[in-house]
């Protein structure tokens, strides 16, 4: 396996949600869920991808790999949710660019009706619950 493929296979992602909004019209969104960004760990680096209204900020953080960036963000008042990365080779549907759409593209989420950070949060929590409680192997009540 190439080092690029190995890096993709080991990359872990989290989505960070914030109540901060620089644009006045974003105040109509649910408090605490007015913006979102992606936190990535590729096994070597912590990386943030923060889609802002005027540019996308991509930062490689110079911290030890053991540093828990998701916890650090939680400690500063953000909601942080683990997120799977879907690399299925199919095109994403056409959509208006927003922080939510940018995060969906990084993660490979192709759900057309996820438009707000709150909807993205609910979706990630729902799939996290399904993945956590999916039975594996034989069912316990079978004899």
C-alpha positions in Angstrom: 0.0 0.0 0.0 1.4 3.5 -0.9 2.0 6.0 1.9 -0.8 8.1 0.5 -3.3 5.2 0.7 -2.0 4.3 4.2 -2.6 7.9 5.3 -6.1 7.9 3.9 -6.9 4.6 5.6 -5.7 5.9 9.0 -7.2 9.4 8.8 -9.7 10.1 11.6 -12.1 13.0 11.5 -14.3 15.0 13.9 -16.7 17.8 13.1 -16.5 20.9 15.4 -19.6 23.0 15.8 -19.6 26.6 17.0 -22.2 29.2 18.0 -20.0 32.0 16.8 -21.2 33.8 13.7 -19.5 36.7 12.0 -22.3 37.3 9.6 -25.5 38.8 11.0 -27.9 36.6 9.0 -26.3 33.5 10.6 -28.0 34.5 13.9 -31.2 32.8 12.6 -29.4 29.4 13.0 -29.7 27.4 16.2 -27.6 28.8 19.0 -24.4 26.7 19.4 -24.7 25.4 15.8 -24.0 28.4 13.5 -20.7 27.2 12.0 -18.8 24.0 11.5 -15.3 22.9 10.7 -13.4 19.6 10.3 -10.6 18.3 12.6 -8.4 15.6 11.0 -5.7 13.4 12.4 -3.8 11.5 9.7 -1.6 9.6 12.1 1.1 12.2 11.8 -0.5 15.6 12.1 -3.6 17.4 13.4 -5.2 19.4 10.6 -8.2 21.8 10.7 -10.2 22.7 7.7 -12.3 25.8 8.6 -14.6 27.0 5.7 -15.2 30.7 6.3 -17.3 33.1 4.3 -14.2 34.7 2.6 -11.7 31.8 2.4 -11.1 28.3 3.7 -8.5 28.2 6.5 -6.4 25.0 6.5 -4.0 24.7 9.3 -1.5 21.9 10.2 -1.1 22.3 14.0 2.4 21.9 15.4 1.4 19.9 18.5 2.5 16.4 19.6 0.5 13.7 18.0 -0.7 12.6 21.5 -2.4 16.0 21.9 -6.2 15.6 22.0 -7.4 18.4 19.7 -11.1 17.4 19.9 -11.0 17.5 23.7 -9.2 20.8 23.6 -11.9 22.2 21.4 -14.6 20.7 23.6 -13.0 22.4 26.6 -13.4 25.7 24.8 -17.1 25.3 24.5 -17.4 23.7 21.1 -19.5 20.6 20.3 -17.2 18.0 18.7 -18.5 14.8 17.1 -16.4 12.0 15.5 -17.3 11.5 11.9 -16.6 8.7 9.4 -14.9 9.5 6.1 -16.7 8.0 3.1 -14.5 7.6 0.1 -17.1 6.0 -2.2 -16.2 7.1 -5.7 -19.5 8.8 -6.6 -20.0 12.5 -7.3 -21.5 14.7 -4.7 -24.8 16.4 -5.6 -24.9 20.0 -6.7 -25.3 22.3 -3.7 -24.8 25.9 -2.6 -21.3 26.4 -0.9 -21.5 26.8 2.8 -19.5 25.6 5.8 -21.8 22.6 6.0 -21.4 21.8 2.3 -17.6 22.1 2.7 -17.6 19.7 5.7 -19.8 17.3 3.9 -17.4 17.2 0.9 -14.4 16.5 3.1 -16.3 13.6 4.8 -18.0 12.3 1.6 -21.5 12.9 2.9 -24.0 13.1 0.0 -27.2 13.9 1.9 -28.9 16.7 0.0 -31.2 17.8 2.8 -28.4 18.5 5.3 -28.2 22.3 5.0 -27.5 23.6 8.5 -24.8 22.8 11.2 -27.6 21.5 13.4 -28.9 19.1 10.8 -25.3 17.9 10.2 -24.8 17.4 14.0 -28.1 15.4 14.2 -27.0 13.2 11.3 -23.6 12.5 12.7 -25.0 11.7 16.1 -27.6 9.4 14.5 -25.0 7.4 12.5 -22.7 7.3 15.5 -25.5 5.7 17.5 -26.2 3.2 14.7 -22.5 2.3 14.4 -22.1 2.0 18.2 -25.1 -0.3 18.7 -25.0 -2.5 15.6 -24.8 -6.1 16.8 -21.9 -8.2 15.6 -21.8 -11.9 15.5 -24.5 -14.1 17.1 -27.4 -12.5 18.9 -27.3 -13.1 22.6 -30.9 -14.4 22.9 -30.4 -17.2 20.3 -29.8 -20.6 21.8 
